[in-house]
Amino acid sequence: MKVRNPEQISIPASNTTKDPG
């Protein structure tokens, strides 16, 4: 899983705590 900058990448709010929206 590549989760470093959820703000930079576009990932669904499924495996991330910091979701831009």
N, C-alpha and C positions, 0 to 999 in steps of 0.2 A: 504493500500500500504506500503510495507516494503522497503523504499528507504533511506538507511543510508550511506552505503559505496558502491557506484556503481563500485568502483575499485576492491572491494573484491568479490562482487557477480556478477553473469553473467546475466545482464538484457539488453534487446533490447533498442535501442536509440529511444524510443517512449515516455517514461515518465521520462526521466532523462536529466539533463543539462550537467553533467560531464560524458562523455562517453569515455572510454579508447580507443575504436576503434573497 
